[in-house]
Amino acid sequence: MNFCARPADFVGEVIRERRRALTGPDGKIHVDSKRPAFLDLILSATDDDGKPLSDRAILEETNTFMFAGHGTASRRACTTQSRIDTNCDVAYLRSFT
């Protein structure tokens, strides 16, 4: 596997490999672990019609799970730092260091 390929290509290959590993002789996904990984759970999920999710849908769900909170957390950190920097009491205390 080429680790320099686009991240979506890499993740897509991981999804396909894991789907093959979990697919039983009956063609269904079998997750045997008591504490399955997120990818195993989403591979065993089905849509409203009972069909397995496509690799593209799994890629989108995985990206949402991994990166959805990133923007919120970084925005919160910037806001907090800005408020600390503009707070007169904090500025006063910093003048003594």
C-alpha positions as CSV (number, residue, x, y, z in Angstrom):
1,M,0.0,0.0,0.0
2,N,1.3,3.4,-0.9
3,F,1.2,5.6,2.2
4,C,1.8,8.7,0.1
5,A,-1.5,8.3,-1.8
6,R,-4.3,10.7,-1.1
7,P,-5.8,10.0,2.4
8,A,-9.2,9.1,1.0
9,D,-7.6,6.5,-1.2
10,F,-5.7,5.1,1.8
11,V,-8.8,5.0,4.0
12,G,-10.8,3.5,1.1
13,E,-8.3,0.6,0.8
14,V,-8.5,0.1,4.6
15,I,-12.3,-0.1,4.4
16,R,-12.2,-2.6,1.5
17,E,-9.6,-4.8,3.3
18,R,-11.5,-4.8,6.5
19,R,-14.8,-5.6,4.7
20,R,-13.1,-8.6,3.1
21,A,-11.7,-9.8,6.4
22,L,-15.1,-9.6,8.2
23,T,-17.2,-11.1,5.4
24,G,-18.3,-14.6,6.1
25,P,-19.1,-17.4,3.6
26,D,-22.7,-16.3,3.7
27,G,-21.7,-12.9,2.3
28,K,-22.6,-11.1,5.5
29,I,-20.3,-9.0,7.8
30,H,-19.6,-10.9,11.1
31,V,-18.2,-8.9,14.0
32,D,-17.2,-11.3,16.8
33,S,-15.4,-9.0,19.2
34,K,-17.0,-7.9,22.5
35,R,-15.4,-4.5,22.0
36,P,-15.5,-4.0,18.2
37,A,-13.6,-1.1,16.5
38,F,-15.6,1.8,15.1
39,L,-14.9,0.6,11.5
40,D,-16.2,-2.9,12.3
41,L,-19.4,-1.5,13.7
42,I,-20.0,0.8,10.7
43,L,-19.2,-2.0,8.3
44,S,-21.9,-4.1,9.9
45,A,-24.5,-1.3,9.7
46,T,-27.2,-1.2,7.0
47,D,-29.3,1.5,5.3
48,D,-33.1,1.8,5.6
49,D,-33.5,-0.9,3.0
50,G,-31.3,-3.4,4.9
51,K,-28.5,-3.1,2.4
52,P,-24.9,-2.7,3.6
53,L,-23.5,0.8,3.4
54,S,-21.3,1.6,0.4
55,D,-17.6,2.2,0.8
56,R,-18.2,5.9,0.0
57,A,-20.8,6.2,2.8
58,I,-18.5,4.5,5.3
59,L,-15.7,6.9,4.3
60,E,-17.9,9.9,4.8
61,E,-19.1,8.6,8.2
62,T,-15.5,7.8,9.3
63,N,-14.4,11.3,8.3
64,T,-17.2,12.9,10.2
65,F,-16.4,10.8,13.3
66,M,-12.7,11.6,13.1
67,F,-12.7,15.3,12.2
68,A,-16.1,16.8,13.2
69,G,-14.9,18.1,16.5
70,H,-11.7,19.4,15.3
71,G,-13.0,22.8,14.1
72,T,-15.0,23.3,17.3
73,A,-12.1,22.5,19.6
74,S,-9.7,24.7,17.8
75,R,-12.2,27.6,17.7
76,R,-12.8,27.2,21.4
77,A,-9.0,27.2,22.1
78,C,-8.6,30.4,20.1
79,T,-11.5,32.1,21.8
80,T,-10.2,31.2,25.2
81,Q,-6.7,32.5,24.4
82,S,-8.2,35.7,23.0
83,R,-10.3,36.3,26.1
84,I,-7.3,35.6,28.4
85,D,-5.1,38.1,26.3
86,T,-7.8,40.8,26.4
87,N,-8.7,40.4,30.1
88,C,-7.3,43.4,32.0
89,D,-6.7,41.4,35.2
90,V,-4.7,38.8,33.3
91,A,-2.7,41.5,31.6
92,Y,-1.9,43.1,34.9
93,L,-0.8,39.8,36.4
94,R,1.4,39.1,33.4
95,S,3.2,42.4,33.9
96,F,4.8,41.0,37.1
97,T,6.3,37.9,35.3
